[in-house]
């Protein structure tokens, strides 16, 4: 996938990993980057084009696809933690929100932009996933479940969009230096590192990015027997 001269959309691009994706695309020569955010005024990078986009609002998703009809790269980055949902007590509201944004939001944007990518030669679709896609987490079960669902969706999109020539990339990271992981003192990688590794994968047509050692260990452990 050629990044120089490409036109990209990044969802949740006003901060964190999304902002790093947008900046990295510009630095690598993208001709245009649409920075999707619920509040366009929150996008402060003057080199990108702010675009109103709440991934849970069908009208806004459709409007974004119509406005950004020149896109060749879509990066589904918008997400939430849903950490308020506990495993054995309390409300499911946080988990429902995580599923709505992380899973259904990614699905909605992918559906809307698949024909745009097809018209523009295939391009690439990138989904920002997590090490939690592969781990059952009693401390944040709603988030982990939404990321597991998003990983499954990524595989389905890879199969479903292959014929139209769209490269579908899944990016997995453990803790990243963003607001989402501010609750832990665990080792973290930078958002810029995630973005650079992802663009390297795009440039080399790789379908999976394992951004840190913890992620690689968890992926390897999937083939090991379950413990009691």
VENHUZI-V653856 format. One record per pair of residues at least 24 apart in sequence whose C-alpha atoms are under 10 Angstrom apart, sorted by sequence separation. I is the first residue (numbers start at 0). GAP is how many residues later the second one is. If there is no record, write none. Layout:
# VENHUZI-V653856
{{I | GAP} {I | GAP}}
This chain:
# VENHUZI-V653856
{{3 | 24} {4 | 24} {5 | 24} {6 | 24} {7 | 24} {8 | 24} {9 | 24} {10 | 24} {11 | 24} {12 | 24} {13 | 24} {18 | 24} {22 | 24} {53 | 24} {54 | 24} {77 | 24} {78 | 24} {126 | 24} {170 | 24} {187 | 24} {2 | 25} {3 | 25} {4 | 25} {5 | 25} {6 | 25} {7 | 25} {8 | 25} {9 | 25} {10 | 25} {11 | 25} {12 | 25} {13 | 25} {18 | 25} {21 | 25} {22 | 25} {35 | 25} {52 | 25} {76 | 25} {77 | 25} {101 | 25} {128 | 25} {146 | 25} {1 | 26} {2 | 26} {3 | 26} {4 | 26} {5 | 26} {6 | 26} {7 | 26} {8 | 26} {9 | 26} {10 | 26} {11 | 26} {13 | 26} {18 | 26} {21 | 26} {75 | 26} {78 | 26} {101 | 26} {126 | 26} {127 | 26} {170 | 26} {171 | 26} {1 | 27} {2 | 27} {3 | 27} {4 | 27} {5 | 27} {6 | 27} {7 | 27} {8 | 27} {9 | 27} {10 | 27} {11 | 27} {12 | 27} {13 | 27} {14 | 27} {21 | 27} {77 | 27} {78 | 27} {101 | 27} {126 | 27} {170 | 27} {186 | 27} {1 | 28} {2 | 28} {3 | 28} {13 | 28} {14 | 28} {35 | 28} {76 | 28} {77 | 28} {125 | 28} {169 | 28} {12 | 29} {13 | 29} {14 | 29} {18 | 29} {75 | 29} {76 | 29} {124 | 29} {168 | 29} {12 | 30} {13 | 30} {33 | 30} {75 | 30} {170 | 30} {11 | 31} {12 | 31} {13 | 31} {74 | 31} {75 | 31} {169 | 31} {12 | 32} {124 | 32} {168 | 32} {33 | 33} {75 | 33} {124 | 33} {168 | 33} {33 | 34} {74 | 34} {75 | 34} {167 | 34} {12 | 35} {32 | 35} {73 | 35} {74 | 35} {166 | 35} {175 | 35} {13 | 36} {73 | 36} {124 | 36} {168 | 36} {169 | 36} {170 | 36} {171 | 36} {172 | 36} {173 | 36} {175 | 36} {12 | 37} {33 | 37} {123 | 37} {167 | 37} {168 | 37} {169 | 37} {170 | 37} {171 | 37} {172 | 37} {173 | 37} {174 | 37} {12 | 38} {31 | 38} {32 | 38} {133 | 38} {166 | 38} {167 | 38} {168 | 38} {169 | 38} {170 | 38} {171 | 38} {172 | 38} {173 | 38} {8 | 39} {31 | 39} {35 | 39} {73 | 39} {121 | 39} {132 | 39} {166 | 39} {167 | 39} {168 | 39} {169 | 39} {170 | 39} {171 | 39} {172 | 39} {173 | 39} {174 | 39} {7 | 40} {8 | 40} {9 | 40} {10 | 40} {12 | 40} {32 | 40} {33 | 40} {35 | 40} {37 | 40} {72 | 40} {73 | 40} {121 | 40} {128 | 40} {129 | 40} {130 | 40} {131 | 40} {132 | 40} {166 | 40} {167 | 40} {168 | 40} {169 | 40} {170 | 40} {171 | 40} {172 | 40} {173 | 40} {174 | 40} {8 | 41} {9 | 41} {10 | 41} {11 | 41} {32 | 41} {35 | 41} {36 | 41} {55 | 41} {71 | 41} {101 | 41} {121 | 41} {122 | 41} {123 | 41} {124 | 41} {125 | 41} {126 | 41} {127 | 41} {128 | 41} {129 | 41} {130 | 41} {131 | 41} {172 | 41} {173 | 41} {8 | 42} {10 | 42} {11 | 42} {35 | 42} {70 | 42} {71 | 42} {73 | 42} {102 | 42} {103 | 42} {121 | 42} {122 | 42} {123 | 42} {124 | 42} {125 | 42} {126 | 42} {127 | 42} {128 | 42} {129 | 42} {130 | 42} {131 | 42} {172 | 42} {173 | 42} {10 | 43} {11 | 43} {29 | 43} {72 | 43} {73 | 43} {98 | 43} {101 | 43} {102 | 43} {106 | 43} {109 | 43} {113 | 43} {117 | 43} {120 | 43} {121 | 43} {122 | 43} {123 | 43} {124 | 43} {125 | 43} {126 | 43} {127 | 43} {128 | 43} {129 | 43} {130 | 43} {131 | 43} {171 | 43} {172 | 43} {10 | 44} {55 | 44} {56 | 44} {60 | 44} {64 | 44} {68 | 44} {71 | 44} {72 | 44} {97 | 44} {98 | 44} {101 | 44} {102 | 44} {105 | 44} {109 | 44} {116 | 44} {120 | 44} {121 | 44} {122 | 44} {123 | 44} {124 | 44} {125 | 44} {126 | 44} {127 | 44} {128 | 44} {129 | 44} {130 | 44} {171 | 44} {173 | 44} {54 | 45} {55 | 45} {63 | 45} {64 | 45} {67 | 45} {70 | 45} {71 | 45} {94 | 45} {96 | 45} {97 | 45} {98 | 45} {100 | 45} {101 | 45} {102 | 45} {103 | 45} {104 | 45} {117 | 45} {118 | 45} {120 | 45} {121 | 45} {122 | 45} {123 | 45} {124 | 45} {125 | 45} {126 | 45} {127 | 45} {128 | 45} {129 | 45} {54 | 46} {55 | 46} {61 | 46} {64 | 46} {65 | 46} {68 | 46} {69 | 46} {70 | 46} {71 | 46} {93 | 46} {94 | 46} {95 | 46} {96 | 46} {97 | 46} {98 | 46} {99 | 46} {101 | 46} {102 | 46} {103 | 46} {106 | 46} {110 | 46} {113 | 46} {114 | 46} {117 | 46} {119 | 46} {129 | 46} {53 | 47} {54 | 47} {55 | 47} {57 | 47} {60 | 47} {61 | 47} {64 | 47} {65 | 47} {68 | 47} {69 | 47} {70 | 47} {71 | 47} {72 | 47} {94 | 47} {95 | 47} {97 | 47} {98 | 47} {101 | 47} {102 | 47} {105 | 47} {106 | 47} {109 | 47} {113 | 47} {116 | 47} {117 | 47} {171 | 47} {24 | 48} {55 | 48} {56 | 48} {60 | 48} {63 | 48} {64 | 48} {67 | 48} {68 | 48} {70 | 48} {71 | 48} {93 | 48} {94 | 48} {97 | 48} {98 | 48} {101 | 48} {102 | 48} {105 | 48} {116 | 48} {117 | 48} {54 | 49} {55 | 49} {59 | 49} {60 | 49} {61 | 49} {62 | 49} {63 | 49} {64 | 49} {69 | 49} {70 | 49} {71 | 49} {72 | 49} {73 | 49} {74 | 49} {75 | 49} {76 | 49} {77 | 49} {78 | 49} {92 | 49} {93 | 49} {94 | 49} {96 | 49} {97 | 49} {98 | 49} {102 | 49} {103 | 49} {114 | 49} {116 | 49} {157 | 49} {54 | 50} {55 | 50} {57 | 50} {60 | 50} {61 | 50} {64 | 50} {65 | 50} {68 | 50} {69 | 50} {71 | 50} {72 | 50} {73 | 50} {74 | 50} {75 | 50} {76 | 50} {77 | 50} {78 | 50} {86 | 50} {87 | 50} {91 | 50} {94 | 50} {95 | 50} {98 | 50} {102 | 50} {106 | 50} {113 | 50} {53 | 51} {54 | 51} {55 | 51} {56 | 51} {57 | 51} {60 | 51} {61 | 51} {64 | 51} {68 | 51} {71 | 51} {72 | 51} {73 | 51} {74 | 51} {75 | 51} {76 | 51} {86 | 51} {94 | 51} {98 | 51} {102 | 51} {54 | 52} {55 | 52} {60 | 52} {70 | 52} {71 | 52} {72 | 52} {73 | 52} {74 | 52} {75 | 52} {76 | 52} {85 | 52} {86 | 52} {113 | 52} {154 | 52} {21 | 53} {54 | 53} {55 | 53} {70 | 53} {71 | 53} {72 | 53} {73 | 53} {74 | 53} {75 | 53} {85 | 53} {86 | 53} {20 | 54} {54 | 54} {57 | 54} {84 | 54} {85 | 54} {86 | 54} {8 | 55} {53 | 55} {83 | 55} {84 | 55} {85 | 55} {86 | 55} {8 | 56} {20 | 56} {52 | 56} {82 | 56} {83 | 56} {84 | 56} {85 | 56} {17 | 57} {82 | 57} {83 | 57} {84 | 57} {17 | 58} {18 | 58} {81 | 58} {82 | 58} {83 | 58} {84 | 58} {8 | 59} {17 | 59} {80 | 59} {81 | 59} {82 | 59} {83 | 59} {7 | 60} {16 | 60} {17 | 60} {80 | 60} {81 | 60} {82 | 60} {6 | 61} {8 | 61} {15 | 61} {16 | 61} {17 | 61} {80 | 61} {81 | 61} {82 | 61} {6 | 62} {7 | 62} {8 | 62} {12 | 62} {80 | 62} {81 | 62} {6 | 63} {7 | 63} {8 | 63} {9 | 63} {10 | 63} {11 | 63} {12 | 63} {14 | 63} {79 | 63} {80 | 63} {5 | 64} {6 | 64} {7 | 64} {8 | 64} {9 | 64} {10 | 64} {11 | 64} {12 | 64} {13 | 64} {78 | 64} {81 | 64} {5 | 65} {6 | 65} {7 | 65} {8 | 65} {9 | 65} {10 | 65} {11 | 65} {12 | 65} {80 | 65} {5 | 66} {6 | 66} {7 | 66} {8 | 66} {9 | 66} {10 | 66} {11 | 66} {79 | 66} {80 | 66} {127 | 66} {4 | 67} {5 | 67} {6 | 67} {7 | 67} {8 | 67} {9 | 67} {10 | 67} {11 | 67} {78 | 67} {8 | 68} {9 | 68} {10 | 68} {78 | 68} {2 | 69} {1 | 70} {2 | 70} {127 | 70} {0 | 71} {1 | 71} {0 | 72} {125 | 72} {125 | 73} {125 | 76} {124 | 77} {123 | 78} {122 | 79} {130 | 79} {128 | 80} {129 | 80} {130 | 80} {123 | 81} {125 | 81} {126 | 81} {127 | 81} {128 | 81} {129 | 81} {130 | 81} {133 | 81} {124 | 82} {125 | 82} {123 | 83} {130 | 83} {131 | 83} {134 | 83} {130 | 84} {133 | 84} {134 | 84} {129 | 85} {130 | 85} {132 | 85} {133 | 85} {130 | 86} {131 | 86} {132 | 86} {134 | 86} {130 | 87} {133 | 87} {134 | 87} {130 | 88} {133 | 88} {72 | 93} {74 | 93} {10 | 94} {71 | 94} {72 | 94} {73 | 94} {74 | 94} {75 | 94} {76 | 94} {10 | 95} {72 | 95} {82 | 97} {10 | 98} {81 | 98} {80 | 99} {79 | 100} {80 | 100} {82 | 100} {78 | 101} {8 | 104} {17 | 110} {16 | 111} {7 | 115} {6 | 116} {7 | 116} {8 | 116} {9 | 116} {5 | 117} {7 | 117} {2 | 120} {0 | 121} {1 | 121} {0 | 122} {1 | 122} {0 | 123} {72 | 129} {16 | 159} {15 | 160} {16 | 160} {15 | 161} {16 | 161} {15 | 162} {16 | 162} {14 | 163} {15 | 163} {14 | 164} {15 | 164} {0 | 165} {0 | 166} {23 | 168} {27 | 168} {22 | 169} {23 | 169} {19 | 170} {20 | 170} {24 | 170} {19 | 171} {20 | 171} {23 | 171} {24 | 171} {27 | 171} {18 | 172} {19 | 172} {20 | 172} {22 | 172} {23 | 172} {16 | 173} {17 | 173} {18 | 173} {19 | 173} {20 | 173} {21 | 173} {15 | 174} {16 | 174} {17 | 174} {19 | 174} {20 | 174} {23 | 174} {24 | 174} {15 | 175} {16 | 175} {19 | 175} {20 | 175} {23 | 175} {14 | 176} {15 | 176} {16 | 176} {18 | 176} {19 | 176} {16 | 177} {17 | 177} {20 | 177} {16 | 178} {20 | 178} {2 | 196} {1 | 197} {2 | 197} {0 | 198} {0 | 199} {2 | 199} {3 | 199} {0 | 200} {1 | 200} {2 | 200} {0 | 201} {1 | 201} {0 | 202} {1 | 202} {0 | 203} {1 | 203} {0 | 204} {0 | 205}}
